[in-house]
Structures are given as structure tokens and as C-alpha cells.
Amino acid sequence: MPGTDKRKQSLYFPEDMLTEIQNEANRQDRSLSWIVQQAWKIARTEITRFPSVNDVLSGVAREDEREEKGQ
């Protein structure tokens, strides 16, 4: 397995969510980082189904163009 990339990144969570993550990390005797990494691995395919901001904005732009043309 290739070496692990250990870049630091700050992430910000609502206080109640962070408390839940900390409680789960304590329960499993794991780090916060490990819990968040596992959550991402589990949720990745579902999250990639969300439209991007650009998709949403271009959809709105297309609707506005149709309204302007009277379609």
C-alpha cells in the first residue's frame, strides 16, 4: 500500500454534530479523523448523486432564458 498522505485540513462542524462524532469516537476508541474518514467512505456514492452548485445554477439560468423567450 502506498504511503499515507497526512496533509492537515481544518473542518468545521456544528457543535451538536461534533459532539456526536466525539461520542462515537470515544465509544469505538478511535480518533475523530478515523470516524470522519469511515463516514466519507460509506456516504461517498450517495453524496456524488447530489447536483453540483453549477448544475443547479445552470438549470435556473435555463429556466430564466425560457421564460424570457416566452416558452
A tleap script that builds the chain and sets N, CA, C and O, in Angstrom:
source leaprc.protein.ff14SB
mol = sequence {
  NMET PRO GLY THR ASP LYS ARG LYS GLN SER
  LEU TYR PHE PRO GLU ASP MET LEU THR GLU
  ILE GLN ASN GLU ALA ASN ARG GLN ASP ARG
  SER LEU SER TRP ILE VAL GLN GLN ALA TRP
  LYS ILE ALA ARG THR GLU ILE THR ARG PHE
  PRO SER VAL ASN ASP VAL LEU SER GLY VAL
  ALA ARG GLU ASP GLU ARG GLU GLU LYS GLY
  CGLN
}
set mol.1.N position { 0.853 -1.182 0.000 }
set mol.1.CA position { 0.000 0.000 0.000 }
set mol.1.C position { 0.897 1.243 0.000 }
set mol.1.O position { 1.866 1.303 0.757 }
set mol.2.N position { 0.581 2.243 -0.849 }
set mol.2.CA position { 1.409 3.447 -0.892 }
set mol.2.C position { 1.364 4.182 0.448 }
set mol.2.O position { 0.463 3.965 1.258 }
set mol.3.N position { 2.348 5.051 0.666 }
set mol.3.CA position { 2.407 5.815 1.912 }
set mol.3.C position { 1.161 6.662 2.098 }
set mol.3.O position { 0.540 7.100 1.130 }
set mol.4.N position { 0.809 6.882 3.334 }
set mol.4.CA position { -0.382 7.661 3.648 }
set mol.4.C position { -0.066 9.149 3.558 }
set mol.4.O position { 0.929 9.611 4.115 }
set mol.5.N position { -0.910 9.895 2.859 }
set mol.5.CA position { -0.778 11.345 2.760 }
set mol.5.C position { -1.386 11.937 4.026 }
set mol.5.O position { -2.574 11.748 4.286 }
set mol.6.N position { -0.599 12.640 4.803 }
set mol.6.CA position { -1.075 13.156 6.085 }
set mol.6.C position { -1.155 14.674 6.090 }
set mol.6.O position { -0.707 15.319 7.038 }
set mol.7.N position { -1.728 15.251 5.026 }
set mol.7.CA position { -1.921 16.698 4.998 }
set mol.7.C position { -2.947 17.096 6.048 }
set mol.7.O position { -3.905 16.365 6.303 }
set mol.8.N position { -2.743 18.245 6.647 }
set mol.8.CA position { -3.700 18.749 7.625 }
set mol.8.C position { -4.768 19.563 6.920 }
set mol.8.O position { -4.499 20.259 5.941 }
set mol.9.N position { -5.981 19.463 7.433 }
set mol.9.CA position { -7.103 20.225 6.893 }
set mol.9.C position { -8.027 20.550 8.047 }
set mol.9.O position { -8.340 19.680 8.859 }
set mol.10.N position { -8.462 21.779 8.125 }
set mol.10.CA position { -9.423 22.153 9.162 }
set mol.10.C position { -10.826 21.941 8.622 }
set mol.10.O position { -11.150 22.361 7.511 }
set mol.11.N position { -11.639 21.294 9.411 }
set mol.11.CA position { -13.047 21.090 9.074 }
set mol.11.C position { -13.877 21.673 10.206 }
set mol.11.O position { -13.495 21.592 11.373 }
set mol.12.N position { -14.995 22.251 9.862 }
set mol.12.CA position { -15.848 22.883 10.855 }
set mol.12.C position { -17.196 22.186 10.876 }
set mol.12.O position { -17.832 22.010 9.837 }
set mol.13.N position { -17.627 21.792 12.066 }
set mol.13.CA position { -18.886 21.081 12.251 }
set mol.13.C position { -19.743 21.846 13.247 }
set mol.13.O position { -19.217 22.497 14.149 }
set mol.14.N position { -21.063 21.772 13.088 }
set mol.14.CA position { -21.930 22.331 14.130 }
set mol.14.C position { -21.616 21.618 15.458 }
set mol.14.O position { -21.247 20.443 15.470 }
set mol.15.N position { -21.765 22.328 16.543 }
set mol.15.CA position { -21.376 21.801 17.847 }
set mol.15.C position { -22.059 20.466 18.166 }
set mol.15.O position { -21.411 19.543 18.658 }
set mol.16.N position { -23.355 20.360 17.891 }
set mol.16.CA position { -24.056 19.111 18.219 }
set mol.16.C position { -23.554 17.942 17.377 }
set mol.16.O position { -23.475 16.819 17.873 }
set mol.17.N position { -23.217 18.185 16.119 }
set mol.17.CA position { -22.684 17.136 15.264 }
set mol.17.C position { -21.296 16.700 15.746 }
set mol.17.O position { -20.984 15.510 15.790 }
set mol.18.N position { -20.480 17.680 16.103 }
set mol.18.CA position { -19.149 17.365 16.602 }
set mol.18.C position { -19.226 16.534 17.882 }
set mol.18.O position { -18.444 15.603 18.073 }
set mol.19.N position { -20.170 16.874 18.751 }
set mol.19.CA position { -20.354 16.103 19.983 }
set mol.19.C position { -20.724 14.659 19.663 }
set mol.19.O position { -20.204 13.731 20.284 }
set mol.20.N position { -21.617 14.467 18.698 }
set mol.20.CA position { -21.991 13.104 18.297 }
set mol.20.C position { -20.793 12.334 17.750 }
set mol.20.O position { -20.599 11.162 18.074 }
set mol.21.N position { -19.993 12.997 16.923 }
set mol.21.CA position { -18.813 12.343 16.350 }
set mol.21.C position { -17.817 11.995 17.460 }
set mol.21.O position { -17.246 10.904 17.470 }
set mol.22.N position { -17.615 12.928 18.392 }
set mol.22.CA position { -16.709 12.661 19.508 }
set mol.22.C position { -17.199 11.497 20.365 }
set mol.22.O position { -16.409 10.650 20.780 }
set mol.23.N position { -18.502 11.459 20.627 }
set mol.23.CA position { -19.066 10.355 21.415 }
set mol.23.C position { -18.845 9.021 20.718 }
set mol.23.O position { -18.489 8.030 21.355 }
set mol.24.N position { -19.057 9.002 19.409 }
set mol.24.CA position { -18.849 7.759 18.655 }
set mol.24.C position { -17.376 7.375 18.625 }
set mol.24.O position { -17.042 6.196 18.734 }
set mol.25.N position { -16.496 8.354 18.477 }
set mol.25.CA position { -15.057 8.079 18.501 }
set mol.25.C position { -14.652 7.495 19.853 }
set mol.25.O position { -13.866 6.550 19.913 }
set mol.26.N position { -15.181 8.047 20.919 }
set mol.26.CA position { -14.892 7.505 22.252 }
set mol.26.C position { -15.434 6.087 22.403 }
set mol.26.O position { -14.756 5.209 22.935 }
set mol.27.N position { -16.650 5.873 21.935 }
set mol.27.CA position { -17.272 4.549 22.046 }
set mol.27.C position { -16.431 3.493 21.333 }
set mol.27.O position { -16.248 2.386 21.838 }
set mol.28.N position { -15.923 3.850 20.153 }
set mol.28.CA position { -15.143 2.897 19.360 }
set mol.28.C position { -13.654 2.944 19.685 }
set mol.28.O position { -12.872 2.179 19.119 }
set mol.29.N position { -13.258 3.829 20.586 }
set mol.29.CA position { -11.847 4.038 20.915 }
set mol.29.C position { -11.047 4.318 19.643 }
set mol.29.O position { -9.998 3.720 19.401 }
set mol.30.N position { -11.574 5.249 18.834 }
set mol.30.CA position { -10.959 5.671 17.578 }
set mol.30.C position { -10.786 7.180 17.589 }
set mol.30.O position { -11.332 7.871 18.449 }
set mol.31.N position { -10.027 7.683 16.635 }
set mol.31.CA position { -9.848 9.134 16.522 }
set mol.31.C position { -11.024 9.748 15.766 }
set mol.31.O position { -11.751 9.065 15.046 }
set mol.32.N position { -11.189 11.072 15.954 }
set mol.32.CA position { -12.200 11.795 15.175 }
set mol.32.C position { -11.924 11.633 13.689 }
set mol.32.O position { -12.839 11.412 12.896 }
set mol.33.N position { -10.665 11.743 13.326 }
set mol.33.CA position { -10.271 11.625 11.930 }
set mol.33.C position { -10.713 10.282 11.348 }
set mol.33.O position { -11.250 10.229 10.241 }
set mol.34.N position { -10.491 9.212 12.085 }
set mol.34.CA position { -10.847 7.875 11.601 }
set mol.34.C position { -12.361 7.779 11.384 }
set mol.34.O position { -12.816 7.241 10.375 }
set mol.35.N position { -13.133 8.305 12.339 }
set mol.35.CA position { -14.601 8.261 12.230 }
set mol.35.C position { -15.062 9.020 10.990 }
set mol.35.O position { -15.890 8.515 10.231 }
set mol.36.N position { -14.544 10.215 10.777 }
set mol.36.CA position { -14.953 11.025 9.625 }
set mol.36.C position { -14.528 10.343 8.322 }
set mol.36.O position { -15.288 10.349 7.353 }
set mol.37.N position { -13.336 9.761 8.283 }
set mol.37.CA position { -12.883 9.056 7.076 }
set mol.37.C position { -13.787 7.879 6.748 }
set mol.37.O position { -14.117 7.657 5.583 }
set mol.38.N position { -14.191 7.124 7.759 }
set mol.38.CA position { -15.078 5.980 7.520 }
set mol.38.C position { -16.455 6.452 7.060 }
set mol.38.O position { -17.064 5.845 6.179 }
set mol.39.N position { -16.940 7.535 7.661 }
set mol.39.CA position { -18.242 8.085 7.258 }
set mol.39.C position { -18.206 8.510 5.790 }
set mol.39.O position { -19.160 8.271 5.049 }
set mol.40.N position { -17.100 9.144 5.370 }
set mol.40.CA position { -16.966 9.550 3.969 }
set mol.40.C position { -16.978 8.338 3.053 }
set mol.40.O position { -17.654 8.349 2.024 }
set mol.41.N position { -16.245 7.298 3.409 }
set mol.41.CA position { -16.192 6.093 2.572 }
set mol.41.C position { -17.574 5.480 2.404 }
set mol.41.O position { -17.932 5.010 1.324 }
set mol.42.N position { -18.336 5.490 3.471 }
set mol.42.CA position { -19.687 4.910 3.429 }
set mol.42.C position { -20.633 5.791 2.614 }
set mol.42.O position { -21.443 5.272 1.845 }
set mol.43.N position { -20.544 7.111 2.768 }
set mol.43.CA position { -21.507 8.036 2.160 }
set mol.43.C position { -21.110 8.525 0.774 }
set mol.43.O position { -21.921 9.155 0.093 }
set mol.44.N position { -19.886 8.251 0.340 }
set mol.44.CA position { -19.350 8.830 -0.904 }
set mol.44.C position { -20.281 8.637 -2.099 }
set mol.44.O position { -20.572 9.604 -2.802 }
set mol.45.N position { -20.754 7.419 -2.350 }
set mol.45.CA position { -21.578 7.193 -3.548 }
set mol.45.C position { -22.892 7.962 -3.498 }
set mol.45.O position { -23.370 8.449 -4.522 }
set mol.46.N position { -23.474 8.070 -2.311 }
set mol.46.CA position { -24.724 8.826 -2.214 }
set mol.46.C position { -24.471 10.323 -2.404 }
set mol.46.O position { -25.257 11.002 -3.066 }
set mol.47.N position { -23.400 10.833 -1.841 }
set mol.47.CA position { -23.081 12.258 -1.961 }
set mol.47.C position { -22.788 12.637 -3.408 }
set mol.47.O position { -23.135 13.738 -3.836 }
set mol.48.N position { -22.158 11.750 -4.165 }
set mol.48.CA position { -21.861 12.076 -5.566 }
set mol.48.C position { -23.122 12.167 -6.416 }
set mol.48.O position { -23.059 12.649 -7.546 }
set mol.49.N position { -24.261 11.719 -5.906 }
set mol.49.CA position { -25.530 11.862 -6.630 }
set mol.49.C position { -26.127 13.258 -6.492 }
set mol.49.O position { -27.015 13.626 -7.260 }
set mol.50.N position { -25.649 14.044 -5.516 }
set mol.50.CA position { -26.165 15.395 -5.322 }
set mol.50.C position { -25.751 16.250 -6.512 }
set mol.50.O position { -24.628 16.117 -7.000 }
set mol.51.N position { -26.635 17.128 -6.990 }
set mol.51.CA position { -26.226 18.029 -8.075 }
set mol.51.C position { -25.208 19.035 -7.554 }
set mol.51.O position { -25.235 19.423 -6.386 }
set mol.52.N position { -24.314 19.446 -8.439 }
set mol.52.CA position { -23.348 20.472 -8.039 }
set mol.52.C position { -24.038 21.830 -8.068 }
set mol.52.O position { -25.108 21.982 -8.658 }
set mol.53.N position { -23.425 22.798 -7.435 }
set mol.53.CA position { -23.971 24.157 -7.451 }
set mol.53.C position { -24.084 24.643 -8.891 }
set mol.53.O position { -25.067 25.289 -9.251 }
set mol.54.N position { -23.083 24.337 -9.718 }
set mol.54.CA position { -23.115 24.757 -11.118 }
set mol.54.C position { -24.283 24.125 -11.862 }
set mol.54.O position { -24.907 24.777 -12.700 }
set mol.55.N position { -24.591 22.855 -11.565 }
set mol.55.CA position { -25.735 22.203 -12.211 }
set mol.55.C position { -27.030 22.906 -11.829 }
set mol.55.O position { -27.891 23.139 -12.677 }
set mol.56.N position { -27.161 23.237 -10.573 }
set mol.56.CA position { -28.377 23.898 -10.092 }
set mol.56.C position { -28.483 25.290 -10.689 }
set mol.56.O position { -29.549 25.681 -11.166 }
set mol.57.N position { -27.389 26.041 -10.669 }
set mol.57.CA position { -27.423 27.402 -11.203 }
set mol.57.C position { -27.671 27.409 -12.703 }
set mol.57.O position { -28.425 28.249 -13.194 }
set mol.58.N position { -27.054 26.494 -13.441 }
set mol.58.CA position { -27.279 26.478 -14.887 }
set mol.58.C position { -28.708 26.037 -15.193 }
set mol.58.O position { -29.274 26.466 -16.198 }
set mol.59.N position { -29.299 25.197 -14.358 }
set mol.59.CA position { -30.702 24.824 -14.530 }
set mol.59.C position { -31.613 26.008 -14.319 }
set mol.59.O position { -32.586 26.181 -15.053 }
set mol.60.N position { -31.315 26.824 -13.331 }
set mol.60.CA position { -32.093 28.039 -13.071 }
set mol.60.C position { -31.911 29.010 -14.219 }
set mol.60.O position { -32.869 29.641 -14.665 }
set mol.61.N position { -30.675 29.132 -14.701 }
set mol.61.CA position { -30.420 30.043 -15.819 }
set mol.61.C position { -31.217 29.611 -17.039 }
set mol.61.O position { -31.785 30.453 -17.735 }
set mol.62.N position { -31.267 28.317 -17.308 }
set mol.62.CA position { -32.026 27.832 -18.467 }
set mol.62.C position { -33.511 28.128 -18.310 }
set mol.62.O position { -34.168 28.509 -19.279 }
set mol.63.N position { -34.056 27.959 -17.091 }
set mol.63.CA position { -35.465 28.273 -16.872 }
set mol.63.C position { -35.727 29.752 -17.108 }
set mol.63.O position { -36.732 30.117 -17.719 }
set mol.64.N position { -34.821 30.610 -16.623 }
set mol.64.CA position { -34.977 32.055 -16.822 }
set mol.64.C position { -34.948 32.397 -18.307 }
set mol.64.O position { -35.728 33.234 -18.762 }
set mol.65.N position { -34.057 31.762 -19.069 }
set mol.65.CA position { -33.976 32.013 -20.510 }
set mol.65.C position { -35.263 31.610 -21.201 }
set mol.65.O position { -35.727 32.317 -22.096 }
set mol.66.N position { -35.856 30.475 -20.801 }
set mol.66.CA position { -37.107 30.031 -21.408 }
set mol.66.C position { -38.225 31.021 -21.104 }
set mol.66.O position { -39.043 31.322 -21.973 }
set mol.67.N position { -38.263 31.528 -19.876 }
set mol.67.CA position { -39.303 32.491 -19.504 }
set mol.67.C position { -39.161 33.781 -20.301 }
set mol.67.O position { -40.158 34.375 -20.711 }
set mol.68.N position { -37.914 34.218 -20.521 }
set mol.68.CA position { -37.674 35.441 -21.283 }
set mol.68.C position { -38.130 35.269 -22.736 }
set mol.68.O position { -38.618 36.219 -23.350 }
set mol.69.N position { -37.975 34.078 -23.277 }
set mol.69.CA position { -38.343 33.820 -24.669 }
set mol.69.C position { -39.850 33.509 -24.796 }
set mol.69.O position { -40.372 33.364 -25.901 }
set mol.70.N position { -40.540 33.410 -23.633 }
set mol.70.CA position { -41.958 33.135 -23.654 }
set mol.70.C position { -42.287 31.691 -23.932 }
set mol.70.O position { -43.352 31.390 -24.472 }
set mol.71.N position { -41.385 30.783 -23.570 }
set mol.71.CA position { -41.616 29.354 -23.803 }
set mol.71.C position { -42.204 28.698 -22.587 }
set mol.71.O position { -42.465 27.495 -22.600 }
savepdb mol mol.pdb
quit
